[in-house]
Amino acid sequence: MDGQEDVSNDVSNYGIKDTIAPTLSLFTSLATLVCCALPALFVMLGAGAALAGLVSTAPWLIALSKYKAWTFGVSGVMILFAGSMRWNARNAPCPIDPEQARACMRLRRVSAWMYWSSVVVWAIGFFFAFLAVEIFY
């Protein structure tokens, strides 16, 4: 019985480790999108009034935009850390129990979706915050 409890604890710990890093990387990449990419997109599309309304509603965006290099740097490191954790866990075994194995595989798919979504969002934010200015102006 003790061996079975150890396996279930390993599975629950693996689930927590497998979801925390991608979730944090997704939130940080969304922060980069909100702070830097959306304002640049609004200005590029000629929606300056929408940008002014957004900044008046959420004035903390100005502080995030002021430190966009740090924001992108920290979020990029977190995304790389999440990718490293995913790479290290790529061959980790799932439990033998069919129900736990399905949960493990579902968790891996969700983790992969969250990770790659955060990479795409970060890349879009990086493009609009740093590259679009050079390309379009």
C-alpha positions as CSV (number, residue, x, y, z in Angstrom):
1,M,0.0,0.0,0.0
2,D,2.9,2.4,0.8
3,G,4.3,1.9,-2.7
4,Q,1.0,2.8,-4.3
5,E,0.8,6.0,-2.2
6,D,4.3,6.9,-3.3
7,V,3.3,6.5,-7.0
8,S,0.2,8.7,-6.5
9,N,2.3,11.4,-4.8
10,D,4.9,11.3,-7.6
11,V,2.1,11.7,-10.1
12,S,0.5,14.6,-8.3
13,N,3.9,16.3,-7.9
14,Y,4.7,15.7,-11.6
15,G,1.4,17.3,-12.5
16,I,2.2,20.4,-10.4
17,K,5.7,20.7,-11.8
18,D,4.4,20.2,-15.3
19,T,1.8,22.9,-15.2
20,I,3.3,25.7,-13.0
21,A,6.2,26.6,-15.3
22,P,4.1,26.7,-18.6
23,T,1.4,28.6,-16.7
24,L,3.8,31.2,-15.4
25,S,5.4,31.6,-18.9
26,L,2.0,32.1,-20.4
27,F,1.2,34.8,-18.0
28,T,4.5,36.6,-18.5
29,S,4.2,36.4,-22.2
30,L,0.7,37.8,-22.0
31,A,2.1,40.6,-19.9
32,T,4.5,41.4,-22.6
33,L,1.7,41.4,-25.2
34,V,-0.4,43.8,-23.1
35,C,2.4,46.1,-22.1
36,C,4.2,46.5,-25.4
37,A,2.7,44.8,-28.4
38,L,-0.9,46.1,-28.1
39,P,0.1,49.7,-27.8
40,A,2.4,49.4,-30.8
41,L,-0.3,47.6,-32.8
42,F,-2.9,50.3,-32.0
43,V,-0.5,53.1,-33.1
44,M,0.4,51.2,-36.2
45,L,-3.3,50.8,-37.1
46,G,-4.0,54.5,-36.4
47,A,-6.0,53.8,-33.3
48,G,-4.4,56.3,-31.1
49,A,-7.7,57.2,-29.4
50,A,-8.1,53.5,-28.4
51,L,-4.6,53.5,-27.0
52,A,-5.3,56.7,-25.0
53,G,-8.4,55.0,-23.6
54,L,-6.5,51.9,-22.7
55,V,-3.8,53.9,-20.9
56,S,-6.3,55.9,-19.0
57,T,-8.1,52.8,-17.9
58,A,-4.9,50.9,-17.0
59,P,-2.2,53.5,-16.1
60,W,0.2,50.7,-15.0
61,L,0.8,50.0,-18.7
62,I,3.1,53.0,-18.8
63,A,5.4,51.6,-16.2
64,L,5.5,48.2,-17.9
65,S,6.2,49.9,-21.3
66,K,9.0,52.0,-19.7
67,Y,10.7,48.8,-18.7
68,K,9.9,46.7,-21.7
69,A,13.4,45.4,-22.1
70,W,13.3,44.0,-18.6
71,T,9.8,42.7,-19.1
72,F,10.7,40.8,-22.2
73,G,14.0,39.6,-20.7
74,V,12.4,38.2,-17.6
75,S,9.5,36.6,-19.5
76,G,11.9,35.2,-22.1
77,V,14.0,33.6,-19.3
78,M,10.8,32.1,-17.8
79,I,9.8,30.7,-21.2
80,L,13.3,29.2,-21.6
81,F,13.1,27.7,-18.1
82,A,9.6,26.2,-18.9
83,G,11.0,24.8,-22.1
84,S,13.9,23.3,-20.3
85,M,11.6,21.7,-17.7
86,R,9.5,20.3,-20.6
87,W,12.5,18.9,-22.3
88,N,13.8,17.2,-19.1
89,A,10.4,15.6,-18.5
90,R,9.8,14.5,-22.1
91,N,10.6,10.8,-21.3
92,A,9.2,10.7,-17.8
93,P,7.0,7.7,-17.4
94,C,3.3,7.9,-16.8
95,P,1.7,5.6,-14.2
96,I,0.7,2.1,-15.0
97,D,-2.9,2.7,-13.9
98,P,-4.9,3.4,-17.1
99,E,-6.9,6.3,-15.5
100,Q,-3.8,8.0,-14.1
101,A,-2.0,7.3,-17.4
102,R,-4.8,9.2,-19.3
103,A,-4.6,12.0,-16.8
104,C,-0.8,12.2,-17.3
105,M,-1.0,12.3,-21.1
106,R,-3.8,14.9,-20.9
107,L,-1.6,17.0,-18.6
108,R,1.3,16.7,-21.1
109,R,-0.9,17.9,-23.9
110,V,-2.2,20.8,-21.9
111,S,1.3,21.7,-20.9
112,A,2.5,21.6,-24.5
113,W,-0.4,23.8,-25.6
114,M,0.3,26.3,-22.9
115,Y,4.0,26.4,-23.5
116,W,3.8,26.8,-27.3
117,S,1.0,29.4,-26.9
118,S,3.3,31.4,-24.6
119,V,6.1,31.2,-27.1
120,V,3.9,32.4,-29.9
121,V,2.5,35.3,-27.8
122,W,6.0,36.3,-26.7
123,A,7.2,36.3,-30.3
124,I,4.3,38.4,-31.4
125,G,4.9,40.8,-28.6
126,F,8.7,41.0,-29.3
127,F,8.0,41.7,-33.0
128,F,5.6,44.6,-32.3
129,A,7.7,46.0,-29.4
130,F,11.1,45.9,-31.0
131,L,11.1,45.0,-34.7
132,A,7.9,46.6,-36.1
133,V,9.1,50.1,-35.1
134,E,12.3,49.6,-37.2
135,I,10.4,48.0,-40.1
136,F,7.4,50.3,-40.5
137,Y,8.9,53.7,-39.5
